[in-house]
Amino acid sequence: MKKAISVLSGGLDCTVATSVYAKEYEIHAITFNYGQKAFEQELRASKAICEKMGFEHTVIDLPWLAQISNSTLNTDEDIPEVSEEDLDDIKKGRKTASSVWVPARNMAFTSIATSYAESIGAEIIIVGWDAEEAATFPDNSKEFLNAFNELIKIGSPENIKIEAPAIDLNKEEIVKLGLEVGAPMELSYSCYTGRDKHCGVCESCMRRKRAFKKLKIKDLAEYEQ
């Protein structure tokens, strides 16, 4: 069977994206520890997803990224809380994105994933980048995806391609796709805070809650509010 690398944080988007290829590829998932508040919960979710789906799983520690980051994701600063109305306010969205931005995170993750892909002979790297978050996170955009694929063509002797099946989708469409491919969305963890239950008020939680709400589908994740 063909091989794939999945950059798997245990979140909704990457869980759905990886599940798209679950029947076609032998998947090796990698989860990064960069000192984020939610690492233990992301690890628990990733392990559960990999166990259910039959994926191999590796954790990669990046202590240097934790040391240089001033993001609220991995410092003592509070993570911003948002309302559902804030999600479509680009100005507020950029401010929140700036607060949780980890320096060149997806550049680092994808480069390391390329190393892993070369080492095991994987043909694709699966990521959960999507259109909704690309509005405020440039490293989730189609432009970033296309540019990185061009970089791999130049910089790698192997024929490897990044696949982002949610690149043109919003969260609602991602949930629909998850239902279609049988993604274990109930095992995913989306919260920035690292609490056992989703906080329900960080941007990541709010986007997830809104998607299930619009579709009138019960989200099996537990929320504090």
KAURBEL-V607847 format. One record per residue. N is the residue number from 1. RES is the residue in three letters. PSI is psi in whole degrees, -180 to 180 (* if undefined). Layout:
n: <N | N>
res: <RES | RES>
psi: <PSI | PSI>
This chain:
n: <1 | 2 | 3 | 4 | 5 | 6 | 7 | 8 | 9 | 10 | 11 | 12 | 13 | 14 | 15 | 16 | 17 | 18 | 19 | 20 | 21 | 22 | 23 | 24 | 25 | 26 | 27 | 28 | 29 | 30 | 31 | 32 | 33 | 34 | 35 | 36 | 37 | 38 | 39 | 40 | 41 | 42 | 43 | 44 | 45 | 46 | 47 | 48 | 49 | 50 | 51 | 52 | 53 | 54 | 55 | 56 | 57 | 58 | 59 | 60 | 61 | 62 | 63 | 64 | 65 | 66 | 67 | 68 | 69 | 70 | 71 | 72 | 73 | 74 | 75 | 76 | 77 | 78 | 79 | 80 | 81 | 82 | 83 | 84 | 85 | 86 | 87 | 88 | 89 | 90 | 91 | 92 | 93 | 94 | 95 | 96 | 97 | 98 | 99 | 100 | 101 | 102 | 103 | 104 | 105 | 106 | 107 | 108 | 109 | 110 | 111 | 112 | 113 | 114 | 115 | 116 | 117 | 118 | 119 | 120 | 121 | 122 | 123 | 124 | 125 | 126 | 127 | 128 | 129 | 130 | 131 | 132 | 133 | 134 | 135 | 136 | 137 | 138 | 139 | 140 | 141 | 142 | 143 | 144 | 145 | 146 | 147 | 148 | 149 | 150 | 151 | 152 | 153 | 154 | 155 | 156 | 157 | 158 | 159 | 160 | 161 | 162 | 163 | 164 | 165 | 166 | 167 | 168 | 169 | 170 | 171 | 172 | 173 | 174 | 175 | 176 | 177 | 178 | 179 | 180 | 181 | 182 | 183 | 184 | 185 | 186 | 187 | 188 | 189 | 190 | 191 | 192 | 193 | 194 | 195 | 196 | 197 | 198 | 199 | 200 | 201 | 202 | 203 | 204 | 205 | 206 | 207 | 208 | 209 | 210 | 211 | 212 | 213 | 214 | 215 | 216 | 217 | 218 | 219 | 220 | 221 | 222 | 223 | 224 | 225>
res: <MET | LYS | LYS | ALA | ILE | SER | VAL | LEU | SER | GLY | GLY | LEU | ASP | CYS | THR | VAL | ALA | THR | SER | VAL | TYR | ALA | LYS | GLU | TYR | GLU | ILE | HIS | ALA | ILE | THR | PHE | ASN | TYR | GLY | GLN | LYS | ALA | PHE | GLU | GLN | GLU | LEU | ARG | ALA | SER | LYS | ALA | ILE | CYS | GLU | LYS | MET | GLY | PHE | GLU | HIS | THR | VAL | ILE | ASP | LEU | PRO | TRP | LEU | ALA | GLN | ILE | SER | ASN | SER | THR | LEU | ASN | THR | ASP | GLU | ASP | ILE | PRO | GLU | VAL | SER | GLU | GLU | ASP | LEU | ASP | ASP | ILE | LYS | LYS | GLY | ARG | LYS | THR | ALA | SER | SER | VAL | TRP | VAL | PRO | ALA | ARG | ASN | MET | ALA | PHE | THR | SER | ILE | ALA | THR | SER | TYR | ALA | GLU | SER | ILE | GLY | ALA | GLU | ILE | ILE | ILE | VAL | GLY | TRP | ASP | ALA | GLU | GLU | ALA | ALA | THR | PHE | PRO | ASP | ASN | SER | LYS | GLU | PHE | LEU | ASN | ALA | PHE | ASN | GLU | LEU | ILE | LYS | ILE | GLY | SER | PRO | GLU | ASN | ILE | LYS | ILE | GLU | ALA | PRO | ALA | ILE | ASP | LEU | ASN | LYS | GLU | GLU | ILE | VAL | LYS | LEU | GLY | LEU | GLU | VAL | GLY | ALA | PRO | MET | GLU | LEU | SER | TYR | SER | CYS | TYR | THR | GLY | ARG | ASP | LYS | HIS | CYS | GLY | VAL | CYS | GLU | SER | CYS | MET | ARG | ARG | LYS | ARG | ALA | PHE | LYS | LYS | LEU | LYS | ILE | LYS | ASP | LEU | ALA | GLU | TYR | GLU | GLN>
psi: <145 | 152 | 150 | 150 | 135 | 128 | 101 | 110 | -10 | 1 | 173 | -50 | -49 | -29 | -45 | -47 | -44 | -38 | -26 | -33 | 7 | -33 | -20 | -23 | 152 | 114 | 132 | 109 | 141 | 134 | 132 | 136 | 105 | 31 | 16 | 147 | -34 | 13 | -47 | -40 | -38 | -40 | -45 | -44 | -45 | -43 | -43 | -41 | -46 | -38 | -44 | -38 | -8 | 29 | 147 | 151 | 134 | 138 | 133 | 121 | 131 | 70 | -30 | -34 | -38 | -38 | -34 | -12 | 139 | 23 | 149 | -15 | -29 | 36 | -179 | -4 | 149 | 140 | 134 | 144 | 143 | 162 | 167 | -35 | -31 | -24 | -28 | 9 | 105 | -38 | -48 | -37 | -41 | -34 | -44 | -43 | -40 | -36 | -36 | 3 | 128 | 127 | 117 | 34 | -52 | -27 | -45 | -48 | -46 | -34 | -45 | -40 | -35 | -40 | -46 | -41 | -44 | -42 | -30 | 1 | 32 | 143 | -28 | 157 | 123 | 129 | 160 | 23 | 142 | 163 | -36 | -45 | -21 | -20 | -30 | -14 | 102 | -24 | 15 | 3 | 161 | -35 | -42 | -43 | -50 | -41 | -40 | -35 | -37 | -38 | -42 | -39 | -39 | -41 | -9 | 138 | -10 | 159 | 85 | 141 | 139 | 129 | 126 | 82 | -13 | 11 | -27 | 11 | 149 | 179 | -39 | -44 | -31 | -43 | -42 | -46 | -40 | -41 | -40 | -39 | 2 | 35 | 139 | 65 | -26 | -19 | -10 | 156 | 124 | -10 | 142 | -24 | -25 | 12 | 158 | -42 | 147 | 137 | -34 | -5 | -6 | 165 | -42 | -44 | -45 | -40 | -41 | -49 | -43 | -40 | -49 | -38 | -46 | -36 | -7 | 43 | 137 | 126 | 121 | -5 | 147 | 138 | 146 | -32 | *>
